[in-house]
Amino acid sequence: MKSVVSHLIVLSLVFAAGAEPAGKAPAGGKLDEFMESGMEVAGVRAPYYDDEGNLKAQIYGGYARVLDDKSVDVTNMRIDVFENRKVFASIFAPQCFTKVVEQDGEKILLVYSDGDVLIDLEQMTVTGKGFRFSSADNKFEIFHESKVLVKAGAREMKGVEL
């Protein structure tokens, strides 16, 4: 039987499967050997790196559970998305699913939900229902009821009309 500590480590790897900094692989072999359907953990923080070792995103979750298809059901989720080593967007959702897929030989982090979402950027906040995020190109799609709030600082920018 695995210890609580190993469950925390494994669940963190579930989010970042195969996305460790270049040259590093999950300890002990393939991640799939450690993932168990139904595995649960509270208080998750998992970084996601590109192949060059640059931090692309970091996921925080209040509670997470591994599902049969190796996706992870996460509640109270926040994703910080990085560009040039700085957070340029934070995404919040009460419930979502994460999964790492391989596309053209590259591991891609997908996060998706039918529920509510809030995206906070420096110049605006976006809300909506139903979303999909892909780390392949930091693309975020909101499917329904999207609303954009332009922050005061953006409205006062010279040379830009909003």
C-alpha positions in Angstrom: 0.0 0.0 0.0 1.3 3.4 -1.0 1.9 6.1 1.7 0.1 9.4 1.7 3.3 11.2 0.6 3.7 9.0 -2.5 0.1 9.6 -3.4 0.8 13.4 -3.3 3.8 13.0 -5.5 2.1 10.7 -7.9 -0.9 13.1 -8.2 1.4 16.0 -8.8 2.9 14.0 -11.6 -0.5 13.2 -13.0 -0.9 16.9 -13.8 2.6 17.2 -15.2 3.0 13.7 -16.8 6.0 13.7 -19.0 6.3 17.4 -18.7 9.2 17.5 -16.3 12.1 19.8 -17.2 14.2 18.4 -20.0 16.3 15.4 -19.0 14.1 14.5 -16.0 11.6 11.6 -16.0 9.2 10.6 -13.3 11.0 8.5 -10.7 10.5 4.7 -10.9 9.5 4.4 -14.5 6.3 5.2 -16.4 3.8 7.4 -14.7 0.9 5.1 -15.7 2.4 2.4 -13.5 1.7 4.6 -10.5 -1.7 6.1 -11.3 -4.7 4.3 -9.8 -8.3 5.0 -10.7 -9.9 6.6 -7.6 -6.7 8.0 -6.2 -7.6 11.2 -4.3 -5.6 14.0 -2.7 -6.4 17.4 -1.2 -4.2 20.5 -1.6 -2.6 20.1 -5.1 0.1 22.2 -6.6 1.6 21.0 -9.9 3.9 22.8 -12.3 3.9 22.1 -16.0 7.1 22.6 -18.0 7.8 22.6 -21.7 10.5 20.4 -23.3 13.1 23.1 -22.7 12.3 23.3 -18.9 10.4 26.6 -19.0 7.5 26.8 -16.6 4.4 27.1 -18.8 1.6 26.7 -16.2 1.1 25.8 -12.6 -2.1 24.2 -11.4 -3.5 24.5 -7.9 -6.5 22.5 -6.7 -8.4 22.1 -3.5 -9.1 18.4 -4.2 -8.3 16.0 -7.0 -9.3 12.5 -8.0 -7.9 10.2 -10.8 -10.6 8.8 -13.1 -10.6 5.6 -15.0 -9.4 7.3 -18.2 -6.4 8.7 -16.4 -7.8 12.2 -16.4 -8.0 14.1 -13.1 -11.2 15.6 -11.7 -10.2 18.8 -9.8 -12.3 21.1 -7.6 -11.4 24.7 -6.6 -8.9 24.9 -9.4 -6.6 27.8 -10.3 -4.1 27.8 -13.2 -1.4 30.4 -13.5 -0.2 30.7 -17.1 3.4 31.9 -17.6 5.0 33.8 -20.4 8.6 34.9 -20.2 8.7 33.6 -16.6 5.9 35.9 -15.4 2.2 35.1 -14.8 0.2 36.7 -17.5 -3.1 35.0 -16.8 -4.8 33.3 -13.8 -7.8 31.0 -14.5 -10.2 30.0 -11.8 -12.9 27.3 -11.9 -14.9 25.5 -9.1 -14.6 22.2 -11.0 -12.7 20.9 -14.1 -10.8 18.0 -15.6 -7.2 17.8 -16.5 -5.4 15.4 -18.8 -2.1 15.1 -20.5 -2.2 14.0 -24.1 0.5 13.4 -26.7 0.2 15.4 -29.9 2.8 15.3 -32.7 5.3 13.8 -30.2 4.7 16.6 -27.6 2.9 16.2 -24.3 0.1 18.7 -24.0 -1.8 19.7 -20.9 -5.6 20.0 -21.4 -8.0 21.5 -18.9 -11.7 21.5 -19.6 -15.1 21.9 -17.9 -18.8 22.5 -18.6 -18.9 24.8 -15.5 -18.1 28.4 -14.6 -14.7 30.0 -15.3 -13.0 33.3 -14.5 -9.9 34.5 -16.3 -8.0 37.4 -14.8 -5.5 39.3 -17.0 -3.7 42.5 -16.3 -6.1 44.6 -18.4 -9.3 42.6 -18.3 -11.3 39.9 -16.6 -13.3 37.3 -18.6 -16.1 35.0 -17.2 -18.2 32.3 -18.8 -19.5 28.8 -18.8 -17.8 25.8 -20.3 -14.1 26.1 -21.3 -11.0 24.3 -22.7 -7.4 25.3 -22.1 -4.4 23.8 -24.0 -0.8 24.3 -23.0 0.2 23.7 -26.6 -0.3 27.3 -27.5 -1.7 28.7 -24.2 -5.1 28.8 -26.0 -8.2 29.3 -23.8 -11.7 28.9 -25.2 -14.9 29.8 -23.4 -18.0 28.2 -24.9 -21.0 30.0 -23.5 -22.1 33.2 -21.7 -18.8 34.9 -22.0 -18.5 38.4 -20.6 -15.5 40.7 -20.6 -14.8 43.4 -18.0 -12.1 45.9 -19.2 -10.2 47.3 -16.2 -9.8 51.0 -15.7 -6.1 50.9 -16.5 -6.8 49.5 -20.0 -9.5 52.2 -20.7 -7.0 54.9 -19.9 -4.3 53.6 -22.3 -3.2 56.2 -24.8 -3.5 55.2 -28.5 -6.1 52.5 -27.7 -9.8 53.0 -28.0 -12.1 50.7 -25.9 
